[in-house]
Structure formats: C-alpha cells, structure tokens
Amino acid sequence: MRAIQISDVKTLKPIEIDAPPAPGPGQALVKTHRMGVCGTDISCYVGKFPFFDFPRIPGHELGVEVVAVGEGVSNVSAGDRCSIEPYMNCGECYAYRRGATNCCQNLQVIGVMCDGGLCESFLVRADKLHPSAKLSYDQLALVETLAIGCHANDRANPRPADQALIIGMGPIGLATLEFAKLTGARISVMDMNQDRLDFVRNHYGIENTVRFVGDGSELESMRQITGGDFYQSIVDATGNRHSMSGALNYLSPTGSLVYVGITTDEVNFRHPAMHKPEASIVASRNALPGDFTRIIGLIEMGMINTDPWITHRTDMEGVLSEFESYTKPETGVIKAVINIA
C-alpha cells in the first residue's frame, strides 16, 4: 500500500507499507480521501516541531471514508464521510480526568507522534471520527485546523466590542479569526506578508490590518485603531519567538495573550511588561471533541465558508516535488490539500 513519509529534514520519501488488518473492537478502517497540509506538517518537515521524530508518515487534517468498523462501534458505519480528531488520549491520566483530552500526558497525535493519514487507508479509534452527511472531503479535511482556532479563541475569550488582535494570518490565524468574528469583538490582524493581509481584507472584510515591518510602526497603527487602548485579547499564531516575545507590547491593562503557535526557541520578555498590565498569558493546545461537532454544524449551516481556504492542490505523486513550495509564504499558499483517493 502506498504512503509518503517524512524520512529526514526536508526529505519526503514514497514507501510501501502493509495494508491494515480488519478493525478490532472500537476501531474503524478508513480510506483517506483528503489531507490538509498544516503548519505543524511544515514545522515537522523542516525539523522544528518539538513533538516530532523522524521517520513519520504525516497527516492529521483528514477527510476520510469509513470502510469497515469493529465490534462495539455505533457512532459511524461503513460509507460515512468523516473528519478525524487526531488526538489519541490515554483515558487515564490527570489531564484526561480533568476533561483536558487535548493535553493528555500520554498524548499521541496521529501524523506527529505516530503515523498519520498520508497513505491509502489505516486503522483509527472510531470514537475519534466525526461524521457528516453534508460536508465534502475537502471541508472535512479543514475541520481540524478550524478546531485549533476555535479552541484558541475560546482561550482568549474576547467579548463583544473588545479590541482583539490576531497575529499571523496563516491557517491557524485564519481559523482563530473565524471564531473571533462570531463573538462581536472588534478585530485587528497583523502579519509581515501584505498578500495575506489583503486576503483577509478581501475575503473576511477585516479593515484593521497591520503590517509588521520591524521598525515599531505597528504601535502607532494600533493606537489609531484602538484609540490608544490597545487590545484586551491577543492570539499569537505565528510560532515565531520574536513575535511571541513582543506581543505583550500590544496588550491593554488586564488583557490576555494566548500562544497557539509553537516554537522550540526561548520566548523572552522583561517581567514588567507582563506585571504592569496584570496580564494573563495562556497557552492553547490542540482542541476538544466538542469543537469538532460545533464546527461541522457551523459549516453545514453556512456560517463558516471554507471556499477561500484551499489555494493549492496536489496528489500523492505531485506532493513529492511541490511540498517544499508550501513552506514559502511568497507562493501565496494559505492551505494546500493533497488528493489521495
């Protein structure tokens, strides 16, 4: 059976693997139709993701078809189209008992800590499948990205009329934006890439776009946008240590800063920058099962439009030569999708 592996830094390798066996109790055999390329996949590919080891079959943003189910499975049936919640939690640890399945102490994320969906078919826990009779495989492959943004926005908790800033307009920043819009907050976005800011303005109607050029000019733009109050909630979706270290400069008194992007580098700031505004600094990791259910419903109702997201598309043969381009924002990539079947 065909699969593609990240075998080393910036190295994709086509491999043959054994076809999976029949599903056991609580399992489902699924056929992969679509895989979204995530910022995590890019970080794994360039060797900068902290929870990843080579070699690994990537793929955790997936639109799949259920082929067969094992004993005791009742939430899905053969033929169902599904999104996968890729966070394989242990069911026993402290985090799990607290309801924090997203940060289980023994967490295995498929495509990151164990092999994922860049293959023809594989076995998965059936309870991690979220079906929809209405969504396409493209849409189902975008649900996990949206779930990351949903959870990050919940952690930031912007209220109606709050000034809210999202830094980094890659897929996770865009996903966060989708849910920030639903809160009624007054949203600003910031990025270094003018094309991404134009994309947000044109497709989402966000007027308050700030380009970061590294000379401090963004502060004056933010003063004008917020009347000098700056931002009650900030989500940094860059995974860039310089951005993450500087984000406190944009926070209003008693505001909250959420880090959803991940870096292996140190994040540094002087303590008064946090202490003076009585800031809350919060991490956001993965998503919760209810986020998947909510997002599928919102897409089905037309409240989230995924049409602008997919800017690049390839197949299993093309990805070997094209994946490198997905690491470069200047190519205009927002979300690349791999057609597998």
C-alpha positions as CSV (number, residue, x, y, z in Angstrom):
1,M,0.0,0.0,0.0
2,R,1.3,3.5,-0.9
3,A,2.3,6.0,1.7
4,I,4.6,9.0,2.0
5,Q,7.0,9.5,4.9
6,I,9.0,12.5,6.2
7,S,12.2,10.5,6.5
8,D,14.5,13.3,7.5
9,V,14.7,17.1,7.5
10,K,13.2,18.4,4.2
11,T,13.0,14.8,2.8
12,L,9.8,13.2,1.6
13,K,10.0,9.5,0.7
14,P,7.5,7.3,-1.0
15,I,7.2,4.0,0.7
16,E,5.2,0.8,0.6
17,I,3.5,-0.4,3.9
18,D,1.4,-3.4,4.7
19,A,-2.4,-3.0,4.3
20,P,-4.1,-2.7,7.6
21,P,-5.9,-5.7,9.1
22,A,-9.6,-5.8,9.8
23,P,-10.7,-3.4,12.5
24,G,-10.7,-4.7,16.1
25,P,-13.2,-3.7,18.9
26,G,-13.7,0.0,19.0
27,Q,-11.7,0.6,15.7
28,A,-12.6,1.7,12.2
29,L,-10.8,1.1,9.0
30,V,-10.8,4.4,7.0
31,K,-9.8,5.3,3.5
32,T,-8.0,8.7,3.2
33,H,-9.5,11.0,0.6
34,R,-8.0,14.4,1.5
35,M,-5.2,15.6,3.7
36,G,-4.7,19.2,4.5
37,V,-1.1,20.4,4.9
38,C,-0.8,22.1,8.3
39,G,1.7,24.5,9.8
40,T,2.6,21.6,12.0
41,D,3.4,19.4,9.0
42,I,5.6,22.2,7.7
43,S,7.4,22.5,11.0
44,C,7.9,18.7,11.1
45,Y,9.3,18.8,7.6
46,V,11.8,21.5,8.4
47,G,12.8,19.8,11.7
48,K,11.4,22.4,14.0
49,F,8.4,20.8,15.7
50,P,9.2,19.7,19.3
51,F,7.0,16.6,19.5
52,F,8.1,15.0,16.2
53,D,10.6,12.3,15.4
54,F,11.8,11.0,12.1
55,P,10.8,9.0,10.2
56,R,7.0,9.5,10.2
57,I,4.0,9.3,7.9
58,P,2.4,12.8,8.3
59,G,-1.3,13.7,8.0
60,H,-3.7,14.7,10.8
61,E,-6.0,17.1,8.9
62,L,-8.1,14.5,7.2
63,G,-11.3,13.8,5.2
64,V,-11.8,10.1,5.3
65,E,-14.4,7.4,4.3
66,V,-15.3,4.6,6.8
67,V,-14.6,1.3,5.1
68,A,-15.4,-1.1,8.0
69,V,-16.0,-1.0,11.7
70,G,-15.1,-3.3,14.5
71,E,-17.1,-4.8,17.3
72,G,-18.9,-2.3,19.6
73,V,-18.7,0.7,17.2
74,S,-22.0,2.5,16.9
75,N,-21.2,6.2,16.1
76,V,-20.1,5.5,12.5
77,S,-20.9,3.0,9.8
78,A,-19.2,1.9,6.5
79,G,-19.7,4.6,3.9
80,D,-19.7,7.5,6.3
81,R,-17.7,10.6,5.5
82,C,-15.8,11.8,8.5
83,S,-13.3,14.3,9.9
84,I,-10.7,12.8,12.3
85,E,-10.0,14.2,15.8
86,P,-6.3,13.2,15.7
87,Y,-5.5,13.4,19.4
88,M,-5.2,9.9,20.8
89,N,-5.5,10.4,24.5
90,C,-4.9,7.7,27.1
91,G,-8.2,7.8,29.0
92,E,-6.4,7.5,32.4
93,C,-4.1,10.5,33.2
94,Y,-4.8,13.6,35.3
95,A,-5.4,15.8,32.3
96,Y,-7.9,13.3,30.9
97,R,-9.7,13.1,34.2
98,R,-9.9,16.9,34.2
99,G,-11.6,16.8,30.8
100,A,-8.4,18.2,29.1
101,T,-8.2,15.5,26.5
102,N,-6.3,17.9,24.2
103,C,-3.3,17.8,26.5
104,C,-3.3,14.3,27.8
105,Q,0.0,13.5,29.5
106,N,0.4,10.4,27.2
107,L,-1.0,12.1,24.1
108,Q,-0.3,10.6,20.7
109,V,-1.2,12.9,17.8
110,I,-1.5,10.9,14.5
111,G,0.8,12.2,11.9
112,V,3.1,13.7,14.6
113,M,3.9,11.3,17.3
114,C,2.6,8.2,15.4
115,D,2.0,7.6,11.8
116,G,-0.8,9.5,10.1
117,G,-3.0,9.7,7.1
118,L,-0.7,10.3,4.1
119,C,-1.5,6.8,2.9
120,E,-4.3,4.9,1.3
121,S,-6.0,3.5,4.4
122,F,-5.4,3.0,8.1
123,L,-7.0,2.0,11.4
124,V,-8.2,4.6,13.9
125,R,-10.2,4.7,17.1
126,A,-13.8,5.0,16.0
127,D,-14.6,7.4,18.8
128,K,-12.3,9.9,17.1
129,L,-14.4,10.0,13.9
130,H,-16.8,12.9,13.4
131,P,-19.3,12.1,10.6
132,S,-21.2,14.5,8.3
133,A,-23.7,13.5,5.6
134,K,-23.4,17.0,4.0
135,L,-19.7,18.1,4.0
136,S,-17.3,17.3,1.2
137,Y,-14.0,15.6,1.9
138,D,-12.3,18.9,1.3
139,Q,-14.4,20.5,4.1
140,L,-13.9,17.6,6.4
141,A,-10.1,17.9,6.0
142,L,-10.3,21.6,7.2
143,V,-12.2,20.8,10.4
144,E,-9.1,20.1,12.5
145,T,-7.5,23.4,11.5
146,L,-10.6,25.2,12.4
147,A,-10.8,23.3,15.7
148,I,-7.3,24.7,16.7
149,G,-8.6,28.2,16.0
150,C,-11.9,27.5,17.8
151,H,-10.0,26.4,21.0
152,A,-7.5,29.3,20.8
153,N,-10.4,31.8,20.5
154,D,-12.1,30.2,23.5
155,R,-8.9,30.5,25.5
156,A,-8.7,34.2,24.5
157,N,-12.4,34.7,25.3
158,P,-12.9,38.1,23.5
159,R,-16.2,39.7,24.5
160,P,-18.5,41.8,22.3
161,A,-16.9,45.2,21.5
162,D,-13.5,44.2,22.9
163,Q,-10.5,45.1,20.8
164,A,-9.0,41.7,19.7
165,L,-5.7,41.2,17.8
166,I,-4.7,38.0,15.9
167,I,-1.0,37.9,14.9
168,G,-0.1,35.7,12.0
169,M,-2.5,35.1,9.1
170,G,-1.6,31.6,8.2
171,P,-4.2,28.8,8.5
172,I,-4.3,28.8,12.3
173,G,-4.7,32.6,12.5
174,L,-7.4,32.4,9.9
175,A,-9.1,29.7,11.9
176,T,-9.0,31.8,15.0
177,L,-10.4,34.7,13.0
178,E,-13.4,32.7,12.0
179,F,-14.4,32.3,15.7
180,A,-13.4,35.7,16.9
181,K,-15.8,37.1,14.3
182,L,-18.7,35.2,16.0
183,T,-18.0,37.0,19.3
184,G,-18.7,40.5,18.1
185,A,-15.2,41.7,19.1
186,R,-13.6,44.5,17.1
187,I,-10.8,42.6,15.3
188,S,-7.4,43.6,14.1
189,V,-5.0,41.3,12.3
190,M,-1.2,41.6,11.9
191,D,1.2,39.9,9.5
192,M,4.5,40.6,7.8
193,N,3.1,39.5,4.4
194,Q,0.9,42.1,2.7
195,D,-0.7,39.5,0.4
196,R,-2.1,37.7,3.5
197,L,-3.4,40.9,4.9
198,D,-5.1,41.7,1.6
199,F,-6.6,38.1,1.6
200,V,-8.1,38.8,5.0
201,R,-9.4,42.2,3.9
202,N,-10.9,40.9,0.7
203,H,-12.4,37.6,1.9
204,Y,-13.3,38.5,5.5
205,G,-14.0,42.2,5.4
206,I,-11.4,43.0,8.1
207,E,-10.5,46.6,7.7
208,N,-8.0,46.8,10.6
209,T,-4.9,45.2,9.1
210,V,-1.5,46.0,10.4
211,R,1.7,45.1,8.6
212,F,4.7,44.3,10.8
213,V,7.9,45.6,9.3
214,G,10.1,45.5,12.4
215,D,10.5,49.3,13.0
216,G,7.9,49.8,15.7
217,S,5.5,51.5,13.3
218,E,2.8,48.9,14.1
219,L,2.4,50.5,17.6
220,E,1.2,53.8,16.0
221,S,-1.2,51.9,13.8
222,M,-2.6,50.1,16.8
223,R,-3.0,53.4,18.8
224,Q,-5.1,54.8,16.0
225,I,-7.2,51.7,15.6
226,T,-7.9,51.3,19.3
227,G,-7.9,54.9,20.4
228,G,-4.8,54.2,22.5
229,D,-6.4,51.4,24.5
230,F,-4.6,48.6,22.6
231,Y,-6.0,45.0,22.9
232,Q,-8.0,43.2,25.5
233,S,-7.2,39.8,23.9
234,I,-4.4,38.8,21.6
235,V,-3.8,35.4,19.9
236,D,-0.3,34.9,18.6
237,A,-0.5,32.2,15.9
238,T,3.0,32.7,14.4
239,G,5.2,30.2,16.2
240,N,7.9,32.8,15.9
241,R,9.8,33.6,19.1
242,H,10.4,37.2,18.2
243,S,6.7,37.8,17.6
244,M,5.7,35.8,20.7
245,S,8.2,37.8,22.8
246,G,7.0,41.1,21.6
247,A,3.2,40.5,21.7
248,L,2.9,41.8,25.3
249,N,3.7,45.3,23.9
250,Y,0.2,45.3,22.3
251,L,-1.8,44.3,25.3
252,S,-4.2,46.5,27.2
253,P,-4.3,46.5,31.0
254,T,-5.8,43.2,32.4
255,G,-5.7,41.8,28.9
256,S,-5.0,38.2,27.8
257,L,-2.3,36.9,25.5
258,V,-2.7,33.4,24.0
259,Y,0.1,31.5,22.4
260,V,-1.3,28.9,19.9
261,G,1.8,28.8,17.7
262,I,4.7,26.6,18.9
263,T,8.4,27.3,18.9
264,T,11.4,25.3,20.1
265,D,13.2,28.5,20.9
266,E,13.0,30.5,24.1
267,V,10.4,33.3,24.4
268,N,11.8,36.3,26.3
269,F,10.3,39.4,27.8
270,R,11.1,41.7,30.8
271,H,8.8,40.9,33.7
272,P,7.4,44.5,34.0
273,A,5.9,44.0,30.5
274,M,3.7,41.3,32.0
275,H,3.4,42.6,35.5
276,K,2.4,46.2,34.8
277,P,-0.8,45.5,32.9
278,E,-1.6,42.5,35.1
279,A,-1.6,40.4,32.0
280,S,-2.7,36.8,31.6
281,I,-0.5,34.6,29.5
282,V,-2.2,31.5,28.3
283,A,-1.3,28.5,26.1
284,S,-3.7,26.8,23.7
285,R,-3.0,23.3,22.6
286,N,-5.0,21.2,20.1
287,A,-8.8,21.2,20.5
288,L,-11.6,19.4,22.3
289,P,-14.1,16.9,21.0
290,G,-17.0,19.4,21.2
291,D,-15.1,21.8,18.9
292,F,-15.3,19.3,16.0
293,T,-19.0,18.8,16.5
294,R,-19.6,22.5,16.6
295,I,-17.5,23.3,13.6
296,I,-19.2,20.6,11.4
297,G,-22.5,22.1,12.4
298,L,-21.4,25.7,11.6
299,I,-20.1,24.7,8.1
300,E,-23.3,22.7,7.4
301,M,-25.4,25.8,8.3
302,G,-23.3,28.0,6.1
303,M,-21.9,30.1,9.0
304,I,-18.3,29.2,8.1
305,N,-17.3,29.4,4.4
306,T,-14.3,27.2,3.6
307,D,-14.2,28.1,-0.1
308,P,-11.4,30.7,0.1
309,W,-9.1,28.5,2.1
310,I,-7.8,26.0,-0.4
311,T,-5.3,27.8,-2.5
312,H,-3.1,24.9,-3.6
313,R,-3.9,21.3,-4.5
314,T,-1.8,18.3,-5.5
315,D,-1.9,14.4,-5.3
316,M,0.4,11.8,-3.9
317,E,2.8,12.0,-6.8
318,G,2.9,15.8,-7.0
319,V,3.4,16.4,-3.3
320,L,7.0,15.0,-3.6
321,S,8.0,17.9,-5.8
322,E,5.6,20.5,-4.6
323,F,5.7,20.2,-0.8
324,E,8.8,22.4,-0.5
325,S,6.9,25.3,-2.0
326,Y,4.3,25.1,0.8
327,T,7.0,26.3,3.2
328,K,7.2,29.6,1.4
329,P,4.5,32.3,2.1
330,E,5.6,34.1,-1.1
331,T,4.0,31.4,-3.2
332,G,0.6,32.6,-1.9
333,V,-0.2,29.4,-0.1
334,I,-2.9,29.6,2.5
335,K,-4.0,25.9,2.6
336,A,-2.7,23.1,0.4
337,V,-4.7,19.9,0.1
338,I,-3.5,16.6,-1.1
339,N,-6.0,14.4,-3.0
340,I,-5.2,10.8,-2.0
341,A,-8.3,9.0,-3.4
